[in-house]
Amino acid sequence: MSEPTHPDQQPRTPTPRPGGRSARVRTNVVAATLAEVTEKGYDGLTAEAVAARSGVHKATLYRRWGGIDGLVADALTASADQPWPLPDTGDLQEDLRRITQEVFDVFTDPERSPTPIALISAAQRSDVGAAALRDFFAARHHQAAEVAERAVARGELPVGTDGAEVVSAATAPLYYRLFVTGEPLDARTAERAADAATLAARAGLFMTTSTTPTDPEPGTTPATPTP
């Protein structure tokens, strides 16, 4: 079990603070949290170890982060703030393939995978961590929605397509294997997930409710699109 939060404090995600010393403190604490959770997992994560590793007093950790769960949540928030270079091949299917390939590469690389796997696993252990994890994926999908928005502009996807949902559909099968079923993840699975999301998007399955065509009334003939 991780240590409890400081008396009279609840786990929380700290609000953004200005630059300068405060920003340096956060950077050091986030780096220390990532290192500790990678080495020891959620159950071995302690405020004392993060304080010693970051050079930040434990009282400061409790005051700003509220305890272990707040530290994990803020590590996710900081990760979501990092830029994510997106492919721009001129073809949605290839863009999504490159995105799922990147996810596959990160989570199967022996050097790169331990930290994100440990952080996501730790986030699933508390309500505040789970909320931060949802926000993390929402932010990533929102960033990557650009690949679908470009496809709409090219006429490759219907107007009104929800780009974030397209990216979510492409990457979800990978995370399902990684964190739910534990099934092996291979490059073909990553490619197939991208292809399936592409087909669904082109069929209009990710259009927002306000733009999704309604079914014709019984007994009527659907309108024929004008060329």
C-alpha positions as YAML, in Angstrom:
chain: A
units: angstrom
residues:
- id: 1
  name: MET
  ca: [0.00, 0.00, 0.00]
- id: 2
  name: SER
  ca: [1.17, 3.54, -0.65]
- id: 3
  name: GLU
  ca: [1.42, 5.88, 2.27]
- id: 4
  name: PRO
  ca: [-1.73, 7.82, 3.17]
- id: 5
  name: THR
  ca: [-2.15, 11.46, 2.36]
- id: 6
  name: HIS
  ca: [-1.14, 14.05, 4.90]
- id: 7
  name: PRO
  ca: [-3.72, 14.56, 7.67]
- id: 8
  name: ASP
  ca: [-6.58, 16.84, 6.65]
- id: 9
  name: GLN
  ca: [-5.47, 16.78, 3.01]
- id: 10
  name: GLN
  ca: [-7.03, 14.99, 0.06]
- id: 11
  name: PRO
  ca: [-5.28, 13.86, -3.13]
- id: 12
  name: ARG
  ca: [-5.50, 16.53, -5.78]
- id: 13
  name: THR
  ca: [-3.99, 17.67, -9.02]
- id: 14
  name: PRO
  ca: [-2.19, 20.97, -8.40]
- id: 15
  name: THR
  ca: [-3.30, 24.03, -10.31]
- id: 16
  name: PRO
  ca: [-0.86, 25.50, -12.81]
- id: 17
  name: ARG
  ca: [1.65, 27.84, -11.25]
- id: 18
  name: PRO
  ca: [3.80, 30.58, -12.74]
- id: 19
  name: GLY
  ca: [7.31, 30.00, -14.02]
- id: 20
  name: GLY
  ca: [10.55, 30.54, -12.18]
- id: 21
  name: ARG
  ca: [11.32, 28.60, -9.02]
- id: 22
  name: SER
  ca: [7.82, 27.13, -8.80]
- id: 23
  name: ALA
  ca: [8.15, 25.68, -12.30]
- id: 24
  name: ARG
  ca: [11.57, 24.22, -11.47]
- id: 25
  name: VAL
  ca: [10.17, 22.61, -8.34]
- id: 26
  name: ARG
  ca: [7.38, 21.01, -10.34]
- id: 27
  name: THR
  ca: [9.80, 19.79, -13.02]
- id: 28
  name: ASN
  ca: [12.04, 18.17, -10.39]
- id: 29
  name: VAL
  ca: [9.12, 16.59, -8.56]
- id: 30
  name: VAL
  ca: [7.55, 15.20, -11.73]
- id: 31
  name: ALA
  ca: [10.91, 13.73, -12.82]
- id: 32
  name: ALA
  ca: [11.41, 12.17, -9.39]
- id: 33
  name: THR
  ca: [7.88, 10.76, -9.39]
- id: 34
  name: LEU
  ca: [8.39, 9.17, -12.80]
- id: 35
  name: ALA
  ca: [11.70, 7.65, -11.74]
- id: 36
  name: GLU
  ca: [10.30, 6.28, -8.49]
- id: 37
  name: VAL
  ca: [7.11, 4.83, -9.97]
- id: 38
  name: THR
  ca: [9.13, 3.22, -12.76]
- id: 39
  name: GLU
  ca: [11.50, 1.57, -10.30]
- id: 40
  name: LYS
  ca: [9.06, 0.68, -7.51]
- id: 41
  name: GLY
  ca: [5.53, 0.82, -8.87]
- id: 42
  name: TYR
  ca: [2.54, 2.38, -7.14]
- id: 43
  name: ASP
  ca: [2.85, 0.27, -4.00]
- id: 44
  name: GLY
  ca: [6.47, 1.29, -3.50]
- id: 45
  name: LEU
  ca: [5.96, 4.98, -4.23]
- id: 46
  name: THR
  ca: [6.44, 7.23, -1.18]
- id: 47
  name: ALA
  ca: [6.56, 10.96, -0.58]
- id: 48
  name: GLU
  ca: [9.84, 10.50, 1.30]
- id: 49
  name: ALA
  ca: [11.53, 8.93, -1.71]
- id: 50
  name: VAL
  ca: [10.19, 11.56, -4.12]
- id: 51
  name: ALA
  ca: [11.30, 14.32, -1.73]
- id: 52
  name: ALA
  ca: [14.79, 12.87, -1.42]
- id: 53
  name: ARG
  ca: [15.14, 12.36, -5.16]
- id: 54
  name: SER
  ca: [13.78, 15.78, -6.14]
- id: 55
  name: GLY
  ca: [15.41, 17.81, -3.38]
- id: 56
  name: VAL
  ca: [12.00, 19.21, -2.43]
- id: 57
  name: HIS
  ca: [10.89, 19.08, 1.19]
- id: 58
  name: LYS
  ca: [8.20, 16.52, 1.96]
- id: 59
  name: ALA
  ca: [5.97, 19.20, 3.50]
- id: 60
  name: THR
  ca: [5.99, 21.01, 0.15]
- id: 61
  name: LEU
  ca: [4.93, 17.82, -1.61]
- id: 62
  name: TYR
  ca: [1.96, 17.40, 0.69]
- id: 63
  name: ARG
  ca: [1.03, 21.08, 0.49]
- id: 64
  name: ARG
  ca: [1.08, 21.25, -3.31]
- id: 65
  name: TRP
  ca: [0.23, 17.70, -4.34]
- id: 66
  name: GLY
  ca: [-1.65, 16.29, -1.36]
- id: 67
  name: GLY
  ca: [0.18, 12.94, -1.43]
- id: 68
  name: ILE
  ca: [1.10, 10.10, -3.73]
- id: 69
  name: ASP
  ca: [-2.04, 10.13, -5.86]
- id: 70
  name: GLY
  ca: [-1.66, 13.84, -6.55]
- id: 71
  name: LEU
  ca: [1.95, 13.26, -7.62]
- id: 72
  name: VAL
  ca: [0.92, 10.54, -10.06]
- id: 73
  name: ALA
  ca: [-1.89, 12.71, -11.43]
- id: 74
  name: ASP
  ca: [0.42, 15.67, -12.01]
- id: 75
  name: ALA
  ca: [2.99, 13.48, -13.73]
- id: 76
  name: LEU
  ca: [0.26, 12.57, -16.21]
- id: 77
  name: THR
  ca: [-0.76, 16.21, -16.58]
- id: 78
  name: ALA
  ca: [2.84, 17.18, -17.32]
- id: 79
  name: SER
  ca: [3.10, 14.36, -19.87]
- id: 80
  name: ALA
  ca: [-0.05, 15.55, -21.65]
- id: 81
  name: ASP
  ca: [1.52, 19.00, -21.98]
- id: 82
  name: GLN
  ca: [4.42, 17.61, -24.03]
- id: 83
  name: PRO
  ca: [4.17, 18.18, -27.79]
- id: 84
  name: TRP
  ca: [3.27, 15.19, -29.95]
- id: 85
  name: PRO
  ca: [4.63, 15.47, -33.50]
- id: 86
  name: LEU
  ca: [1.92, 14.22, -35.84]
- id: 87
  name: PRO
  ca: [2.33, 12.58, -39.25]
- id: 88
  name: ASP
  ca: [1.10, 14.44, -42.31]
- id: 89
  name: THR
  ca: [1.30, 12.04, -45.24]
- id: 90
  name: GLY
  ca: [-1.72, 13.35, -47.11]
- id: 91
  name: ASP
  ca: [-3.65, 10.13, -46.43]
- id: 92
  name: LEU
  ca: [-5.70, 9.40, -43.31]
- id: 93
  name: GLN
  ca: [-5.03, 5.67, -43.30]
- id: 94
  name: GLU
  ca: [-1.27, 6.17, -43.44]
- id: 95
  name: ASP
  ca: [-1.40, 8.89, -40.78]
- id: 96
  name: LEU
  ca: [-3.35, 6.61, -38.42]
- id: 97
  name: ARG
  ca: [-0.99, 3.73, -39.15]
- id: 98
  name: ARG
  ca: [1.93, 5.89, -38.13]
- id: 99
  name: ILE
  ca: [0.18, 6.95, -34.94]
- id: 100
  name: THR
  ca: [-0.64, 3.38, -33.92]
- id: 101
  name: GLN
  ca: [2.89, 2.32, -34.88]
- id: 102
  name: GLU
  ca: [4.27, 4.98, -32.54]
- id: 103
  name: VAL
  ca: [2.08, 3.71, -29.70]
- id: 104
  name: PHE
  ca: [3.23, 0.17, -30.48]
- id: 105
  name: ASP
  ca: [6.88, 1.20, -30.56]
- id: 106
  name: VAL
  ca: [6.72, 3.08, -27.25]
- id: 107
  name: PHE
  ca: [4.94, 0.34, -25.32]
- id: 108
  name: THR
  ca: [7.02, -2.55, -26.65]
- id: 109
  name: ASP
  ca: [10.45, -0.92, -26.50]
- id: 110
  name: PRO
  ca: [12.36, -2.29, -23.47]
- id: 111
  name: GLU
  ca: [14.00, 1.09, -22.94]
- id: 112
  name: ARG
  ca: [10.97, 3.35, -23.36]
- id: 113
  name: SER
  ca: [8.04, 1.26, -22.15]
- id: 114
  name: PRO
  ca: [8.67, 0.85, -18.38]
- id: 115
  name: THR
  ca: [7.83, 4.45, -17.43]
- id: 116
  name: PRO
  ca: [4.52, 4.90, -19.33]
- id: 117
  name: ILE
  ca: [3.36, 1.43, -18.34]
- id: 118
  name: ALA
  ca: [4.17, 2.06, -14.67]
- id: 119
  name: LEU
  ca: [2.55, 5.51, -14.71]
- id: 120
  name: ILE
  ca: [-0.69, 4.35, -16.35]
- id: 121
  name: SER
  ca: [-0.88, 1.35, -14.03]
- id: 122
  name: ALA
  ca: [-0.38, 3.64, -11.01]
- id: 123
  name: ALA
  ca: [-3.04, 6.07, -12.22]
- id: 124
  name: GLN
  ca: [-5.60, 3.26, -12.30]
- id: 125
  name: ARG
  ca: [-5.17, 2.75, -8.55]
- id: 126
  name: SER
  ca: [-6.98, 5.90, -7.37]
- id: 127
  name: ASP
  ca: [-9.89, 8.12, -8.35]
- id: 128
  name: VAL
  ca: [-7.73, 11.20, -8.77]
- id: 129
  name: GLY
  ca: [-5.24, 9.24, -10.86]
- id: 130
  name: ALA
  ca: [-7.98, 7.75, -13.02]
- id: 131
  name: ALA
  ca: [-9.43, 11.22, -13.64]
- id: 132
  name: ALA
  ca: [-5.99, 12.49, -14.65]
- id: 133
  name: LEU
  ca: [-5.59, 9.50, -16.97]
- id: 134
  name: ARG
  ca: [-8.89, 10.28, -18.68]
- id: 135
  name: ASP
  ca: [-7.78, 13.88, -19.11]
- id: 136
  name: PHE
  ca: [-4.43, 12.70, -20.47]
- id: 137
  name: PHE
  ca: [-5.99, 10.58, -23.19]
- id: 138
  name: ALA
  ca: [-8.56, 13.26, -23.99]
- id: 139
  name: ALA
  ca: [-5.76, 15.79, -24.47]
- id: 140
  name: ARG
  ca: [-3.74, 13.41, -26.66]
- id: 141
  name: HIS
  ca: [-6.74, 12.52, -28.81]
- id: 142
  name: HIS
  ca: [-7.63, 16.20, -29.14]
- id: 143
  name: GLN
  ca: [-4.09, 16.99, -30.32]
- id: 144
  name: ALA
  ca: [-4.07, 14.11, -32.80]
- id: 145
  name: ALA
  ca: [-7.54, 14.99, -34.11]
- id: 146
  name: GLU
  ca: [-5.70, 17.23, -36.55]
- id: 147
  name: VAL
  ca: [-4.99, 14.25, -38.81]
- id: 148
  name: ALA
  ca: [-8.73, 13.68, -39.23]
- id: 149
  name: GLU
  ca: [-9.46, 17.38, -39.60]
- id: 150
  name: ARG
  ca: [-7.00, 17.53, -42.48]
- id: 151
  name: ALA
  ca: [-8.74, 14.52, -44.01]
- id: 152
  name: VAL
  ca: [-12.07, 16.36, -43.80]
- id: 153
  name: ALA
  ca: [-10.51, 19.38, -45.52]
- id: 154
  name: ARG
  ca: [-9.24, 17.10, -48.31]
- id: 155
  name: GLY
  ca: [-12.71, 15.66, -48.78]
- id: 156
  name: GLU
  ca: [-11.55, 12.27, -47.56]
- id: 157
  name: LEU
  ca: [-13.95, 12.25, -44.57]
- id: 158
  name: PRO
  ca: [-17.48, 13.63, -44.14]
- id: 159
  name: VAL
  ca: [-17.84, 17.14, -42.76]
- id: 160
  name: GLY
  ca: [-18.69, 16.90, -39.06]
- id: 161
  name: THR
  ca: [-16.37, 13.97, -38.34]
- id: 162
  name: ASP
  ca: [-15.17, 13.94, -34.72]
- id: 163
  name: GLY
  ca: [-11.40, 13.71, -35.15]
- id: 164
  name: ALA
  ca: [-10.70, 12.82, -31.52]
- id: 165
  name: GLU
  ca: [-13.07, 9.85, -31.78]
- id: 166
  name: VAL
  ca: [-11.27, 8.67, -34.91]
- id: 167
  name: VAL
  ca: [-7.92, 8.67, -33.12]
- id: 168
  name: SER
  ca: [-9.45, 7.05, -30.04]
- id: 169
  name: ALA
  ca: [-10.87, 4.23, -32.17]
- id: 170
  name: ALA
  ca: [-7.48, 3.67, -33.81]
- id: 171
  name: THR
  ca: [-5.50, 3.47, -30.57]
- id: 172
  name: ALA
  ca: [-8.04, 1.87, -28.21]
- id: 173
  name: PRO
  ca: [-7.39, -1.75, -29.33]
- id: 174
  name: LEU
  ca: [-3.72, -1.33, -28.45]
- id: 175
  name: TYR
  ca: [-4.41, -0.03, -24.94]
- id: 176
  name: TYR
  ca: [-7.03, -2.74, -24.46]
- id: 177
  name: ARG
  ca: [-4.41, -5.41, -25.02]
- id: 178
  name: LEU
  ca: [-1.79, -3.62, -22.96]
- id: 179
  name: PHE
  ca: [-3.84, -2.82, -19.87]
- id: 180
  name: VAL
  ca: [-6.95, -5.02, -19.92]
- id: 181
  name: THR
  ca: [-6.46, -8.43, -21.50]
- id: 182
  name: GLY
  ca: [-2.67, -8.67, -21.48]
- id: 183
  name: GLU
  ca: [-2.73, -10.18, -24.97]
- id: 184
  name: PRO
  ca: [0.46, -9.89, -27.02]
- id: 185
  name: LEU
  ca: [0.74, -6.70, -29.03]
- id: 186
  name: ASP
  ca: [2.32, -6.83, -32.47]
- id: 187
  name: ALA
  ca: [2.81, -4.48, -35.40]
- id: 188
  name: ARG
  ca: [0.04, -6.13, -37.42]
- id: 189
  name: THR
  ca: [-2.47, -5.49, -34.63]
- id: 190
  name: ALA
  ca: [-1.46, -1.82, -34.60]
- id: 191
  name: GLU
  ca: [-1.85, -1.57, -38.37]
- id: 192
  name: ARG
  ca: [-5.20, -3.36, -38.35]
- id: 193
  name: ALA
  ca: [-6.55, -1.00, -35.67]
- id: 194
  name: ALA
  ca: [-5.63, 2.00, -37.83]
- id: 195
  name: ASP
  ca: [-7.23, 0.45, -40.91]
- id: 196
  name: ALA
  ca: [-10.46, -0.34, -39.09]
- id: 197
  name: ALA
  ca: [-10.72, 3.21, -37.74]
- id: 198
  name: THR
  ca: [-10.10, 4.59, -41.23]
- id: 199
  name: LEU
  ca: [-12.88, 2.50, -42.76]
- id: 200
  name: ALA
  ca: [-15.30, 3.47, -40.01]
- id: 201
  name: ALA
  ca: [-14.44, 7.15, -40.35]
- id: 202
  name: ARG
  ca: [-14.89, 7.11, -44.12]
- id: 203
  name: ALA
  ca: [-18.29, 5.46, -43.61]
- id: 204
  name: GLY
  ca: [-19.34, 8.40, -41.43]
- id: 205
  name: LEU
  ca: [-19.50, 6.48, -38.14]
- id: 206
  name: PHE
  ca: [-17.67, 9.20, -36.21]
- id: 207
  name: MET
  ca: [-19.80, 12.14, -37.27]
- id: 208
  name: THR
  ca: [-21.15, 14.28, -34.46]
- id: 209
  name: THR
  ca: [-24.82, 13.81, -33.56]
- id: 210
  name: SER
  ca: [-25.80, 17.18, -35.00]
- id: 211
  name: THR
  ca: [-24.40, 16.29, -38.42]
- id: 212
  name: THR
  ca: [-25.21, 12.59, -38.60]
- id: 213
  name: PRO
  ca: [-27.84, 11.97, -41.32]
- id: 214
  name: THR
  ca: [-31.10, 10.63, -39.96]
- id: 215
  name: ASP
  ca: [-32.75, 7.51, -41.33]
- id: 216
  name: PRO
  ca: [-35.55, 8.20, -43.83]
- id: 217
  name: GLU
  ca: [-39.12, 7.88, -42.67]
- id: 218
  name: PRO
  ca: [-40.76, 4.52, -43.46]
- id: 219
  name: GLY
  ca: [-42.20, 4.50, -46.95]
- id: 220
  name: THR
  ca: [-40.05, 7.35, -48.22]
- id: 221
  name: THR
  ca: [-37.19, 7.23, -50.72]
- id: 222
  name: PRO
  ca: [-33.79, 8.53, -49.56]
- id: 223
  name: ALA
  ca: [-32.66, 11.60, -51.42]
- id: 224
  name: THR
  ca: [-30.07, 11.05, -54.11]
- id: 225
  name: PRO
  ca: [-26.97, 13.22, -53.60]
- id: 226
  name: THR
  ca: [-26.39, 15.78, -56.31]
- id: 227
  name: PRO
  ca: [-23.16, 15.06, -58.24]
...
